[in-house]
Amino acid sequence: MRTIALPAVALLAVVVAAGVAACGGSPSPAATVTVTASASATTAASPSPTPSAVTNTQLVVAVASGPKANGISVVNGSGTVKQLVAPSGGPIRDLAWAPGGVRLAFLRAVSDTNMTSSLFVYNAHTKQLYQVGVGIAPANVESFAWVGATQLVASYFPVGAKSYRADGTLWLRDVARNSGEAVKDSAGHVVKGVAVSSSADGTRLAFVTYGAASSTAVAEQLRVYDADDLSVSTVATGQAPLELDGDQFSYPLISPDGTMVATMQTGSDIGFGCTVYGTNGAQRLHATGLVWPAPASWTAHAPRLALGGAQGSFGGNNDSLLIWPVGAARVSAIVSTKRPITSLAWTPKASQIAYTVAQANGLQGSLWIVNADGTNRHLLLADGSFPAWAIAPIAFP
Protein backbone atom coordinates (compact mmCIF):
# COMPACT_ATOMS: atom_id res chain seq x y z
CA MET A 1 0.00 0.00 0.00
CA ARG A 2 1.57 3.27 -1.04
CA THR A 3 1.67 6.23 1.33
CA ILE A 4 0.52 9.65 0.12
CA ALA A 5 1.35 12.94 1.80
CA LEU A 6 -1.77 15.10 1.78
CA PRO A 7 -2.51 18.49 3.25
CA ALA A 8 -5.95 17.48 4.50
CA VAL A 9 -6.26 13.73 4.35
CA ALA A 10 -3.73 10.93 4.30
CA LEU A 11 -3.59 7.40 2.96
CA LEU A 12 -6.98 5.88 2.24
CA ALA A 13 -7.62 2.17 2.57
CA VAL A 14 -10.32 -0.37 1.92
CA VAL A 15 -13.20 -1.04 4.24
CA VAL A 16 -14.70 -4.44 3.79
CA ALA A 17 -18.40 -4.76 3.89
CA ALA A 18 -19.19 -7.70 6.13
CA GLY A 19 -22.19 -9.91 6.31
CA VAL A 20 -24.72 -11.64 8.46
CA ALA A 21 -27.39 -14.18 7.45
CA ALA A 22 -29.16 -17.34 8.61
CA CYS A 23 -29.07 -19.99 5.96
CA GLY A 24 -31.81 -22.38 4.98
CA GLY A 25 -31.45 -26.11 4.52
CA SER A 26 -29.80 -28.61 6.82
CA PRO A 27 -26.64 -27.11 8.34
CA SER A 28 -23.44 -28.88 9.22
CA PRO A 29 -22.75 -28.99 12.97
CA ALA A 30 -21.55 -25.72 14.46
CA ALA A 31 -17.98 -25.40 15.65
CA THR A 32 -17.17 -25.96 19.30
CA VAL A 33 -17.11 -22.63 21.12
CA THR A 34 -14.28 -21.66 23.43
CA VAL A 35 -14.77 -18.31 25.16
CA THR A 36 -12.09 -16.34 26.96
CA ALA A 37 -12.26 -13.14 28.96
CA SER A 38 -12.77 -9.98 26.93
CA ALA A 39 -10.42 -7.02 26.88
CA SER A 40 -11.25 -4.14 29.18
CA ALA A 41 -12.32 -0.85 27.67
CA THR A 42 -10.25 2.30 27.81
CA THR A 43 -10.57 5.73 26.24
CA ALA A 44 -6.83 6.03 25.50
CA ALA A 45 -5.49 4.89 22.14
CA SER A 46 -2.63 2.43 22.35
CA PRO A 47 0.68 3.09 20.60
CA SER A 48 1.42 1.37 17.31
CA PRO A 49 3.35 -1.89 17.76
CA THR A 50 6.70 -2.26 16.06
CA PRO A 51 6.76 -4.76 13.19
CA SER A 52 8.80 -7.18 15.26
CA ALA A 53 6.19 -7.07 18.02
CA VAL A 54 3.35 -8.29 15.79
CA THR A 55 3.83 -12.07 15.83
CA ASN A 56 1.77 -15.25 15.90
CA THR A 57 -0.67 -14.01 13.30
CA GLN A 58 -3.35 -16.22 11.77
CA LEU A 59 -6.43 -15.92 9.60
CA VAL A 60 -9.50 -15.05 11.67
CA VAL A 61 -12.97 -13.74 11.06
CA ALA A 62 -14.38 -11.25 13.57
CA VAL A 63 -18.14 -10.92 14.06
CA ALA A 64 -20.69 -9.09 16.17
CA SER A 65 -21.73 -11.98 18.40
CA GLY A 66 -24.45 -13.04 20.81
CA PRO A 67 -28.24 -12.96 20.42
CA LYS A 68 -28.23 -9.15 20.74
CA ALA A 69 -25.16 -8.65 18.49
CA ASN A 70 -23.54 -6.54 21.23
CA GLY A 71 -20.28 -8.44 21.70
CA ILE A 72 -17.40 -9.37 19.38
CA SER A 73 -15.93 -12.82 18.80
CA VAL A 74 -13.26 -14.16 16.43
CA VAL A 75 -13.14 -17.60 14.83
CA ASN A 76 -9.91 -19.21 13.60
CA GLY A 77 -9.31 -21.80 10.90
CA SER A 78 -9.96 -24.73 13.22
CA GLY A 79 -13.36 -23.36 14.26
CA THR A 80 -12.31 -22.25 17.76
CA VAL A 81 -14.12 -19.13 18.96
CA LYS A 82 -12.63 -16.46 21.20
CA GLN A 83 -14.45 -13.51 22.69
CA LEU A 84 -12.72 -10.15 22.18
CA VAL A 85 -15.38 -7.78 23.49
CA ALA A 86 -17.88 -8.85 26.13
CA PRO A 87 -21.58 -8.33 25.32
CA SER A 88 -22.85 -5.04 26.72
CA GLY A 89 -24.76 -1.95 25.65
CA GLY A 90 -26.36 -1.58 22.26
CA PRO A 91 -25.85 -3.62 19.07
CA ILE A 92 -22.53 -3.60 17.18
CA ARG A 93 -22.21 -3.25 13.39
CA ASP A 94 -19.80 -2.56 10.53
CA LEU A 95 -16.72 -4.41 11.77
CA ALA A 96 -13.57 -3.67 9.74
CA TRP A 97 -9.88 -4.52 10.26
CA ALA A 98 -7.23 -1.93 9.47
CA PRO A 99 -4.54 -2.90 6.95
CA GLY A 100 -2.07 -5.12 8.77
CA GLY A 101 -4.70 -6.78 10.96
CA VAL A 102 -3.78 -5.15 14.28
CA ARG A 103 -6.79 -2.87 14.80
CA LEU A 104 -10.47 -3.74 14.52
CA ALA A 105 -12.95 -0.85 14.31
CA PHE A 106 -16.71 -1.02 14.75
CA LEU A 107 -19.80 1.05 15.56
CA ARG A 108 -21.88 0.51 18.70
CA ALA A 109 -25.39 1.95 19.03
CA VAL A 110 -26.83 3.27 22.26
CA SER A 111 -29.56 0.62 22.31
CA ASP A 112 -31.87 -1.47 20.12
CA THR A 113 -34.20 1.52 19.83
CA ASN A 114 -31.63 4.35 19.74
CA MET A 115 -29.21 3.90 16.84
CA THR A 116 -27.00 6.87 17.78
CA SER A 117 -23.58 5.24 17.34
CA SER A 118 -20.04 5.67 18.63
CA LEU A 119 -16.81 4.49 16.99
CA PHE A 120 -14.59 2.00 18.83
CA VAL A 121 -11.27 0.31 18.07
CA TYR A 122 -9.91 -2.92 19.51
CA ASN A 123 -6.11 -3.30 19.36
CA ALA A 124 -5.32 -7.00 18.97
CA HIS A 125 -1.67 -6.47 19.90
CA THR A 126 -2.24 -4.60 23.19
CA LYS A 127 -5.71 -6.11 23.83
CA GLN A 128 -7.11 -2.63 24.49
CA LEU A 129 -10.58 -1.41 23.55
CA TYR A 130 -11.16 2.32 23.31
CA GLN A 131 -13.64 4.82 21.92
CA VAL A 132 -12.44 6.99 19.04
CA GLY A 133 -13.37 10.66 19.05
CA VAL A 134 -14.19 12.57 15.90
CA GLY A 135 -14.72 16.29 15.24
CA ILE A 136 -17.12 16.98 18.10
CA ALA A 137 -18.22 15.34 21.32
CA PRO A 138 -20.69 13.80 21.64
CA ALA A 139 -21.03 12.68 18.02
CA ASN A 140 -23.22 10.23 16.14
CA VAL A 141 -20.88 8.30 13.82
CA GLU A 142 -22.78 7.14 10.73
CA SER A 143 -20.02 5.26 8.86
CA PHE A 144 -16.24 4.90 8.64
CA ALA A 145 -13.48 3.52 6.42
CA TRP A 146 -9.90 2.61 7.36
CA VAL A 147 -7.40 4.79 5.49
CA GLY A 148 -4.20 3.15 6.70
CA ALA A 149 -2.93 0.98 9.54
CA THR A 150 -3.72 3.68 12.10
CA GLN A 151 -5.93 6.13 10.17
CA LEU A 152 -9.62 6.11 9.34
CA VAL A 153 -12.21 8.48 7.92
CA ALA A 154 -15.58 8.75 9.66
CA SER A 155 -18.81 10.50 8.74
CA TYR A 156 -20.44 12.06 11.80
CA PHE A 157 -23.36 14.21 12.92
CA PRO A 158 -23.94 16.14 16.14
CA VAL A 159 -26.02 13.98 18.49
CA GLY A 160 -29.66 14.78 17.92
CA ALA A 161 -29.11 16.26 14.45
CA LYS A 162 -30.89 14.89 11.40
CA SER A 163 -28.89 11.97 10.00
CA TYR A 164 -31.27 10.48 7.42
CA ARG A 165 -30.91 12.04 3.98
CA ALA A 166 -28.54 14.64 5.35
CA ASP A 167 -24.78 15.02 4.89
CA GLY A 168 -22.37 14.26 7.69
CA THR A 169 -18.88 15.72 8.10
CA LEU A 170 -15.97 13.56 6.92
CA TRP A 171 -13.27 13.45 9.58
CA LEU A 172 -9.79 11.94 9.36
CA ARG A 173 -8.60 10.35 12.61
CA ASP A 174 -5.21 8.87 13.47
CA VAL A 175 -5.95 6.48 16.31
CA ALA A 176 -2.29 5.99 17.26
CA ARG A 177 -1.34 9.68 17.34
CA ASN A 178 -4.68 10.70 18.88
CA SER A 179 -5.09 13.45 16.30
CA GLY A 180 -7.69 14.36 13.71
CA GLU A 181 -8.88 16.91 11.17
CA ALA A 182 -11.72 17.45 8.73
CA VAL A 183 -11.27 16.04 5.23
CA LYS A 184 -11.01 18.96 2.79
CA ASP A 185 -11.03 19.36 -0.95
CA SER A 186 -8.50 21.27 -3.04
CA ALA A 187 -10.33 24.54 -2.36
CA GLY A 188 -10.13 24.02 1.39
CA HIS A 189 -13.81 23.19 1.82
CA VAL A 190 -14.82 20.48 4.32
CA VAL A 191 -16.07 17.40 2.48
CA LYS A 192 -19.58 16.32 3.47
CA GLY A 193 -21.35 13.02 2.89
CA VAL A 194 -22.49 9.67 4.28
CA ALA A 195 -21.86 5.94 3.73
CA VAL A 196 -18.12 6.30 3.18
CA SER A 197 -15.95 3.48 1.74
CA SER A 198 -12.37 3.41 0.50
CA SER A 199 -10.22 1.85 -2.23
CA ALA A 200 -7.48 -0.61 -1.27
CA ASP A 201 -4.54 1.51 -2.41
CA GLY A 202 -5.64 4.41 -0.25
CA THR A 203 -6.38 6.94 -2.96
CA ARG A 204 -10.17 7.17 -3.29
CA LEU A 205 -13.27 7.47 -1.12
CA ALA A 206 -16.83 6.83 -2.30
CA PHE A 207 -19.77 8.41 -0.50
CA VAL A 208 -23.26 9.85 -1.02
CA THR A 209 -24.49 13.43 -0.68
CA TYR A 210 -28.06 14.75 -0.62
CA GLY A 211 -29.55 17.86 -2.19
CA ALA A 212 -32.85 19.64 -2.51
CA ALA A 213 -36.12 17.85 -1.76
CA SER A 214 -39.34 18.21 -3.74
CA SER A 215 -42.79 17.10 -2.65
CA THR A 216 -42.04 13.55 -3.80
CA ALA A 217 -38.26 13.00 -3.85
CA VAL A 218 -34.85 14.17 -2.68
CA ALA A 219 -31.86 14.64 -4.97
CA GLU A 220 -28.79 12.55 -4.25
CA GLN A 221 -25.32 12.16 -5.69
CA LEU A 222 -22.82 9.30 -5.73
CA ARG A 223 -19.42 10.95 -5.36
CA VAL A 224 -15.72 10.07 -5.23
CA TYR A 225 -12.94 11.91 -3.38
CA ASP A 226 -9.48 11.55 -4.94
CA ALA A 227 -6.64 11.81 -2.44
CA ASP A 228 -4.04 12.48 -5.14
CA ASP A 229 -5.43 15.90 -6.10
CA LEU A 230 -8.08 16.41 -3.37
CA SER A 231 -10.81 16.58 -6.02
CA VAL A 232 -14.45 15.56 -5.53
CA SER A 233 -16.24 14.22 -8.61
CA THR A 234 -19.86 13.18 -9.16
CA VAL A 235 -20.22 9.65 -10.52
CA ALA A 236 -24.03 9.53 -10.79
CA THR A 237 -27.11 11.50 -9.76
CA GLY A 238 -30.58 10.34 -8.81
CA GLN A 239 -33.86 11.09 -7.11
CA ALA A 240 -34.81 9.10 -4.02
CA PRO A 241 -38.56 8.90 -3.35
CA LEU A 242 -39.81 10.30 -0.07
CA GLU A 243 -40.67 6.90 1.35
CA LEU A 244 -39.09 5.03 4.22
CA ASP A 245 -35.62 3.78 3.21
CA GLY A 246 -36.06 4.55 -0.48
CA ASP A 247 -32.60 5.29 -1.90
CA GLN A 248 -30.81 5.18 -5.28
CA PHE A 249 -27.30 4.78 -3.82
CA SER A 250 -27.47 2.72 -0.64
CA TYR A 251 -24.24 1.23 0.71
CA PRO A 252 -21.85 2.59 -1.96
CA LEU A 253 -18.79 0.35 -1.98
CA ILE A 254 -15.77 1.33 -4.05
CA SER A 255 -13.77 -1.46 -5.66
CA PRO A 256 -10.27 -2.31 -4.40
CA ASP A 257 -8.68 -0.71 -7.48
CA GLY A 258 -10.79 2.41 -7.11
CA THR A 259 -12.31 2.22 -10.61
CA MET A 260 -15.88 1.10 -9.79
CA VAL A 261 -18.55 1.71 -7.15
CA ALA A 262 -21.28 -0.81 -6.35
CA THR A 263 -24.54 0.63 -5.03
CA MET A 264 -27.81 -0.87 -3.87
CA GLN A 265 -31.21 0.50 -4.82
CA THR A 266 -33.89 0.23 -2.14
CA GLY A 267 -37.55 1.20 -2.13
CA SER A 268 -40.72 0.04 -3.83
CA ASP A 269 -40.82 3.11 -6.09
CA ILE A 270 -37.27 2.40 -7.32
CA GLY A 271 -37.14 -1.36 -7.35
CA PHE A 272 -34.58 -3.36 -5.44
CA GLY A 273 -31.36 -4.00 -7.28
CA CYS A 274 -27.63 -3.47 -7.62
CA THR A 275 -25.87 -1.06 -9.97
CA VAL A 276 -22.12 -0.87 -10.51
CA TYR A 277 -20.73 2.36 -11.93
CA GLY A 278 -17.29 3.09 -13.24
CA THR A 279 -15.89 6.13 -11.45
CA ASN A 280 -16.13 7.82 -14.87
CA GLY A 281 -19.92 7.42 -14.67
CA ALA A 282 -20.26 4.47 -17.05
CA GLN A 283 -22.71 1.80 -15.90
CA ARG A 284 -20.97 -1.58 -15.62
CA LEU A 285 -23.84 -3.66 -14.15
CA HIS A 286 -27.53 -3.11 -13.54
CA ALA A 287 -29.09 -6.11 -11.82
CA THR A 288 -32.81 -5.59 -11.22
CA GLY A 289 -35.48 -7.73 -9.63
CA LEU A 290 -33.48 -8.28 -6.46
CA VAL A 291 -35.33 -8.40 -3.14
CA TRP A 292 -33.76 -6.95 0.02
CA PRO A 293 -30.20 -6.88 -1.33
CA ALA A 294 -27.38 -6.96 1.20
CA PRO A 295 -24.36 -4.69 1.19
CA ALA A 296 -21.80 -6.08 -1.21
CA SER A 297 -18.19 -7.26 -0.87
CA TRP A 298 -15.44 -6.84 -3.47
CA THR A 299 -12.39 -8.97 -4.06
CA ALA A 300 -9.30 -7.98 -6.04
CA HIS A 301 -8.54 -11.62 -6.89
CA ALA A 302 -10.10 -12.39 -10.30
CA PRO A 303 -12.21 -9.29 -9.57
CA ARG A 304 -15.65 -10.23 -8.33
CA LEU A 305 -18.52 -8.72 -6.40
CA ALA A 306 -20.57 -10.78 -3.93
CA LEU A 307 -24.01 -9.67 -2.79
CA GLY A 308 -27.11 -11.08 -1.22
CA GLY A 309 -30.51 -10.90 -2.81
CA ALA A 310 -33.34 -12.74 -4.46
CA GLN A 311 -34.05 -12.69 -8.16
CA GLY A 312 -37.80 -12.94 -8.06
CA SER A 313 -40.89 -11.78 -6.22
CA PHE A 314 -40.84 -10.81 -2.56
CA GLY A 315 -41.62 -13.72 -0.28
CA GLY A 316 -40.67 -16.25 -2.93
CA ASN A 317 -38.28 -18.09 -0.62
CA ASN A 318 -35.51 -17.64 -3.17
CA ASP A 319 -32.91 -15.52 -1.42
CA SER A 320 -29.42 -16.34 -2.63
CA LEU A 321 -25.74 -15.51 -2.42
CA LEU A 322 -24.95 -13.87 -5.75
CA ILE A 323 -21.65 -13.35 -7.58
CA TRP A 324 -20.77 -10.89 -10.34
CA PRO A 325 -17.45 -11.51 -12.12
CA VAL A 326 -16.31 -8.09 -13.34
CA GLY A 327 -17.23 -7.77 -17.00
CA ALA A 328 -20.00 -10.38 -16.94
CA ALA A 329 -23.46 -9.49 -18.23
CA ARG A 330 -25.31 -10.64 -15.12
CA VAL A 331 -25.06 -11.95 -11.57
CA SER A 332 -25.37 -15.65 -10.78
CA ALA A 333 -26.41 -17.49 -7.62
CA ILE A 334 -23.97 -19.90 -5.93
CA VAL A 335 -26.00 -20.69 -2.80
CA SER A 336 -29.72 -20.61 -2.01
CA THR A 337 -30.19 -19.24 1.51
CA LYS A 338 -34.02 -19.13 1.75
CA ARG A 339 -33.74 -16.09 4.04
CA PRO A 340 -32.21 -12.66 3.37
CA ILE A 341 -28.45 -12.19 3.59
CA THR A 342 -27.78 -9.01 5.52
CA SER A 343 -24.01 -8.71 4.97
CA LEU A 344 -21.03 -10.72 3.80
CA ALA A 345 -17.25 -10.73 3.32
CA TRP A 346 -14.65 -12.49 1.16
CA THR A 347 -11.59 -14.10 2.73
CA PRO A 348 -8.33 -12.25 1.93
CA LYS A 349 -7.45 -14.67 -0.89
CA ALA A 350 -11.06 -14.77 -2.14
CA SER A 351 -11.38 -18.53 -1.76
CA GLN A 352 -14.43 -18.35 0.56
CA ILE A 353 -17.24 -16.04 1.62
CA ALA A 354 -18.66 -15.61 5.11
CA TYR A 355 -22.26 -14.44 5.25
CA THR A 356 -25.09 -14.08 7.74
CA VAL A 357 -28.67 -15.12 7.11
CA ALA A 358 -31.40 -13.24 8.96
CA GLN A 359 -33.44 -15.15 11.50
CA ALA A 360 -37.22 -15.30 11.27
CA ASN A 361 -37.58 -13.05 14.32
CA GLY A 362 -35.49 -10.32 12.66
CA LEU A 363 -32.84 -10.30 15.39
CA GLN A 364 -29.27 -11.55 15.15
CA GLY A 365 -28.51 -13.92 12.27
CA SER A 366 -26.35 -17.02 11.95
CA LEU A 367 -22.90 -16.99 10.37
CA TRP A 368 -22.10 -19.34 7.48
CA ILE A 369 -19.11 -19.90 5.22
CA VAL A 370 -18.99 -21.27 1.68
CA ASN A 371 -16.37 -21.78 -1.01
CA ALA A 372 -16.36 -19.30 -3.87
CA ASP A 373 -17.85 -21.94 -6.17
CA GLY A 374 -20.75 -22.65 -3.78
CA THR A 375 -19.37 -25.89 -2.31
CA ASN A 376 -18.65 -26.84 1.32
CA ARG A 377 -21.27 -24.59 2.92
CA HIS A 378 -21.31 -24.91 6.69
CA LEU A 379 -22.35 -23.08 9.84
CA LEU A 380 -19.72 -21.19 11.85
CA LEU A 381 -21.77 -19.50 14.58
CA ALA A 382 -25.42 -19.57 15.59
CA ASP A 383 -25.27 -15.84 16.38
CA GLY A 384 -22.79 -13.82 14.33
CA SER A 385 -22.99 -10.82 12.02
CA PHE A 386 -20.86 -8.32 10.07
CA PRO A 387 -17.92 -10.69 9.45
CA ALA A 388 -14.51 -9.12 8.88
CA TRP A 389 -11.47 -11.18 7.86
CA ALA A 390 -7.83 -10.46 8.68
CA ILE A 391 -4.44 -12.03 9.28
CA ALA A 392 -4.32 -10.84 12.88
CA PRO A 393 -2.18 -11.37 16.02
CA ILE A 394 -4.89 -13.31 17.86
CA ALA A 395 -3.78 -16.10 20.21
CA PHE A 396 -6.22 -18.92 20.94
CA PRO A 397 -5.75 -20.96 24.13
C-alpha positions in Angstrom: 0.0 0.0 0.0 1.6 3.3 -1.0 1.7 6.2 1.3 0.5 9.7 0.1 1.4 12.9 1.8 -1.8 15.1 1.8 -2.5 18.5 3.3 -6.0 17.5 4.5 -6.3 13.7 4.4 -3.7 10.9 4.3 -3.6 7.4 3.0 -7.0 5.9 2.2 -7.6 2.2 2.6 -10.3 -0.4 1.9 -13.2 -1.0 4.2 -14.7 -4.4 3.8 -18.4 -4.8 3.9 -19.2 -7.7 6.1 -22.2 -9.9 6.3 -24.7 -11.6 8.5 -27.4 -14.2 7.5 -29.2 -17.3 8.6 -29.1 -20.0 6.0 -31.8 -22.4 5.0 -31.4 -26.1 4.5 -29.8 -28.6 6.8 -26.6 -27.1 8.3 -23.4 -28.9 9.2 -22.8 -29.0 13.0 -21.6 -25.7 14.5 -18.0 -25.4 15.6 -17.2 -26.0 19.3 -17.1 -22.6 21.1 -14.3 -21.7 23.4 -14.8 -18.3 25.2 -12.1 -16.3 27.0 -12.3 -13.1 29.0 -12.8 -10.0 26.9 -10.4 -7.0 26.9 -11.2 -4.1 29.2 -12.3 -0.9 27.7 -10.3 2.3 27.8 -10.6 5.7 26.2 -6.8 6.0 25.5 -5.5 4.9 22.1 -2.6 2.4 22.3 0.7 3.1 20.6 1.4 1.4 17.3 3.3 -1.9 17.8 6.7 -2.3 16.1 6.8 -4.8 13.2 8.8 -7.2 15.3 6.2 -7.1 18.0 3.4 -8.3 15.8 3.8 -12.1 15.8 1.8 -15.3 15.9 -0.7 -14.0 13.3 -3.3 -16.2 11.8 -6.4 -15.9 9.6 -9.5 -15.1 11.7 -13.0 -13.7 11.1 -14.4 -11.3 13.6 -18.1 -10.9 14.1 -20.7 -9.1 16.2 -21.7 -12.0 18.4 -24.4 -13.0 20.8 -28.2 -13.0 20.4 -28.2 -9.2 20.7 -25.2 -8.6 18.5 -23.5 -6.5 21.2 -20.3 -8.4 21.7 -17.4 -9.4 19.4 -15.9 -12.8 18.8 -13.3 -14.2 16.4 -13.1 -17.6 14.8 -9.9 -19.2 13.6 -9.3 -21.8 10.9 -10.0 -24.7 13.2 -13.4 -23.4 14.3 -12.3 -22.2 17.8 -14.1 -19.1 19.0 -12.6 -16.5 21.2 -14.5 -13.5 22.7 -12.7 -10.1 22.2 -15.4 -7.8 23.5 -17.9 -8.8 26.1 -21.6 -8.3 25.3 -22.8 -5.0 26.7 -24.8 -2.0 25.6 -26.4 -1.6 22.3 -25.9 -3.6 19.1 -22.5 -3.6 17.2 -22.2 -3.3 13.4 -19.8 -2.6 10.5 -16.7 -4.4 11.8 -13.6 -3.7 9.7 -9.9 -4.5 10.3 -7.2 -1.9 9.5 -4.5 -2.9 6.9 -2.1 -5.1 8.8 -4.7 -6.8 11.0 -3.8 -5.1 14.3 -6.8 -2.9 14.8 -10.5 -3.7 14.5 -13.0 -0.8 14.3 -16.7 -1.0 14.8 -19.8 1.1 15.6 -21.9 0.5 18.7 -25.4 1.9 19.0 -26.8 3.3 22.3 -29.6 0.6 22.3 -31.9 -1.5 20.1 -34.2 1.5 19.8 -31.6 4.4 19.7 -29.2 3.9 16.8 -27.0 6.9 17.8 -23.6 5.2 17.3 -20.0 5.7 18.6 -16.8 4.5 17.0 -14.6 2.0 18.8 -11.3 0.3 18.1 -9.9 -2.9 19.5 -6.1 -3.3 19.4 -5.3 -7.0 19.0 -1.7 -6.5 19.9 -2.2 -4.6 23.2 -5.7 -6.1 23.8 -7.1 -2.6 24.5 -10.6 -1.4 23.6 -11.2 2.3 23.3 -13.6 4.8 21.9 -12.4 7.0 19.0 -13.4 10.7 19.1 -14.2 12.6 15.9 -14.7 16.3 15.2 -17.1 17.0 18.1 -18.2 15.3 21.3 -20.7 13.8 21.6 -21.0 12.7 18.0 -23.2 10.2 16.1 -20.9 8.3 13.8 -22.8 7.1 10.7 -20.0 5.3 8.9 -16.2 4.9 8.6 -13.5 3.5 6.4 -9.9 2.6 7.4 -7.4 4.8 5.5 -4.2 3.1 6.7 -2.9 1.0 9.5 -3.7 3.7 12.1 -5.9 6.1 10.2 -9.6 6.1 9.3 -12.2 8.5 7.9 -15.6 8.8 9.7 -18.8 10.5 8.7 -20.4 12.1 11.8 -23.4 14.2 12.9 -23.9 16.1 16.1 -26.0 14.0 18.5 -29.7 14.8 17.9 -29.1 16.3 14.5 -30.9 14.9 11.4 -28.9 12.0 10.0 -31.3 10.5 7.4 -30.9 12.0 4.0 -28.5 14.6 5.3 -24.8 15.0 4.9 -22.4 14.3 7.7 -18.9 15.7 8.1 -16.0 13.6 6.9 -13.3 13.5 9.6 -9.8 11.9 9.4 -8.6 10.4 12.6 -5.2 8.9 13.5 -5.9 6.5 16.3 -2.3 6.0 17.3 -1.3 9.7 17.3 -4.7 10.7 18.9 -5.1 13.5 16.3 -7.7 14.4 13.7 -8.9 16.9 11.2 -11.7 17.5 8.7 -11.3 16.0 5.2 -11.0 19.0 2.8 -11.0 19.4 -1.0 -8.5 21.3 -3.0 -10.3 24.5 -2.4 -10.1 24.0 1.4 -13.8 23.2 1.8 -14.8 20.5 4.3 -16.1 17.4 2.5 -19.6 16.3 3.5 -21.4 13.0 2.9 -22.5 9.7 4.3 -21.9 5.9 3.7 -18.1 6.3 3.2 -15.9 3.5 1.7 -12.4 3.4 0.5 -10.2 1.9 -2.2 -7.5 -0.6 -1.3 -4.5 1.5 -2.4 -5.6 4.4 -0.3 -6.4 6.9 -3.0 -10.2 7.2 -3.3 -13.3 7.5 -1.1 -16.8 6.8 -2.3 -19.8 8.4 -0.5 -23.3 9.9 -1.0 -24.5 13.4 -0.7 -28.1 14.8 -0.6 -29.6 17.9 -2.2 -32.8 19.6 -2.5 -36.1 17.8 -1.8 -39.3 18.2 -3.7 -42.8 17.1 -2.7 -42.0 13.6 -3.8 -38.3 13.0 -3.8 -34.8 14.2 -2.7 -31.9 14.6 -5.0 -28.8 12.5 -4.2 -25.3 12.2 -5.7 -22.8 9.3 -5.7 -19.4 10.9 -5.4 -15.7 10.1 -5.2 -12.9 11.9 -3.4 -9.5 11.5 -4.9 -6.6 11.8 -2.4 -4.0 12.5 -5.1 -5.4 15.9 -6.1 -8.1 16.4 -3.4 -10.8 16.6 -6.0 -14.5 15.6 -5.5 -16.2 14.2 -8.6 -19.9 13.2 -9.2 -20.2 9.6 -10.5 -24.0 9.5 -10.8 -27.1 11.5 -9.8 -30.6 10.3 -8.8 -33.9 11.1 -7.1 -34.8 9.1 -4.0 -38.6 8.9 -3.4 -39.8 10.3 -0.1 -40.7 6.9 1.3 -39.1 5.0 4.2 -35.6 3.8 3.2 -36.1 4.5 -0.5 -32.6 5.3 -1.9 -30.8 5.2 -5.3 -27.3 4.8 -3.8 -27.5 2.7 -0.6 -24.2 1.2 0.7 -21.9 2.6 -2.0 -18.8 0.4 -2.0 -15.8 1.3 -4.0 -13.8 -1.5 -5.7 -10.3 -2.3 -4.4 -8.7 -0.7 -7.5 -10.8 2.4 -7.1 -12.3 2.2 -10.6 -15.9 1.1 -9.8 -18.5 1.7 -7.2 -21.3 -0.8 -6.4 -24.5 0.6 -5.0 -27.8 -0.9 -3.9 -31.2 0.5 -4.8 -33.9 0.2 -2.1 -37.5 1.2 -2.1 -40.7 0.0 -3.8 -40.8 3.1 -6.1 -37.3 2.4 -7.3 -37.1 -1.4 -7.4 -34.6 -3.4 -5.4 -31.4 -4.0 -7.3 -27.6 -3.5 -7.6 -25.9 -1.1 -10.0 -22.1 -0.9 -10.5 -20.7 2.4 -11.9 -17.3 3.1 -13.2 -15.9 6.1 -11.5 -16.1 7.8 -14.9 -19.9 7.4 -14.7 -20.3 4.5 -17.1 -22.7 1.8 -15.9 -21.0 -1.6 -15.6 -23.8 -3.7 -14.2 -27.5 -3.1 -13.5 -29.1 -6.1 -11.8 -32.8 -5.6 -11.2 -35.5 -7.7 -9.6 -33.5 -8.3 -6.5 -35.3 -8.4 -3.1 -33.8 -7.0 0.0 -30.2 -6.9 -1.3 -27.4 -7.0 1.2 -24.4 -4.7 1.2 -21.8 -6.1 -1.2 -18.2 -7.3 -0.9 -15.4 -6.8 -3.5 -12.4 -9.0 -4.1 -9.3 -8.0 -6.0 -8.5 -11.6 -6.9 -10.1 -12.4 -10.3 -12.2 -9.3 -9.6 -15.7 -10.2 -8.3 -18.5 -8.7 -6.4 -20.6 -10.8 -3.9 -24.0 -9.7 -2.8 -27.1 -11.1 -1.2 -30.5 -10.9 -2.8 -33.3 -12.7 -4.5 -34.0 -12.7 -8.2 -37.8 -12.9 -8.1 -40.9 -11.8 -6.2 -40.8 -10.8 -2.6 -41.6 -13.7 -0.3 -40.7 -16.2 -2.9 -38.3 -18.1 -0.6 -35.5 -17.6 -3.2 -32.9 -15.5 -1.4 -29.4 -16.3 -2.6 -25.7 -15.5 -2.4 -24.9 -13.9 -5.7 -21.6 -13.4 -7.6 -20.8 -10.9 -10.3 -17.5 -11.5 -12.1 -16.3 -8.1 -13.3 -17.2 -7.8 -17.0 -20.0 -10.4 -16.9 -23.5 -9.5 -18.2 -25.3 -10.6 -15.1 -25.1 -11.9 -11.6 -25.4 -15.7 -10.8 -26.4 -17.5 -7.6 -24.0 -19.9 -5.9 -26.0 -20.7 -2.8 -29.7 -20.6 -2.0 -30.2 -19.2 1.5 -34.0 -19.1 1.8 -33.7 -16.1 4.0 -32.2 -12.7 3.4 -28.4 -12.2 3.6 -27.8 -9.0 5.5 -24.0 -8.7 5.0 -21.0 -10.7 3.8 -17.3 -10.7 3.3 -14.6 -12.5 1.2 -11.6 -14.1 2.7 -8.3 -12.3 1.9 -7.5 -14.7 -0.9 -11.1 -14.8 -2.1 -11.4 -18.5 -1.8 -14.4 -18.3 0.6 -17.2 -16.0 1.6 -18.7 -15.6 5.1 -22.3 -14.4 5.3 -25.1 -14.1 7.7 -28.7 -15.1 7.1 -31.4 -13.2 9.0 -33.4 -15.1 11.5 -37.2 -15.3 11.3 -37.6 -13.1 14.3 -35.5 -10.3 12.7 -32.8 -10.3 15.4 -29.3 -11.5 15.2 -28.5 -13.9 12.3 -26.4 -17.0 12.0 -22.9 -17.0 10.4 -22.1 -19.3 7.5 -19.1 -19.9 5.2 -19.0 -21.3 1.7 -16.4 -21.8 -1.0 -16.4 -19.3 -3.9 -17.9 -21.9 -6.2 -20.8 -22.7 -3.8 -19.4 -25.9 -2.3 -18.7 -26.8 1.3 -21.3 -24.6 2.9 -21.3 -24.9 6.7 -22.4 -23.1 9.8 -19.7 -21.2 11.8 -21.8 -19.5 14.6 -25.4 -19.6 15.6 -25.3 -15.8 16.4 -22.8 -13.8 14.3 -23.0 -10.8 12.0 -20.9 -8.3 10.1 -17.9 -10.7 9.5 -14.5 -9.1 8.9 -11.5 -11.2 7.9 -7.8 -10.5 8.7 -4.4 -12.0 9.3 -4.3 -10.8 12.9 -2.2 -11.4 16.0 -4.9 -13.3 17.9 -3.8 -16.1 20.2 -6.2 -18.9 20.9 -5.7 -21.0 24.1 
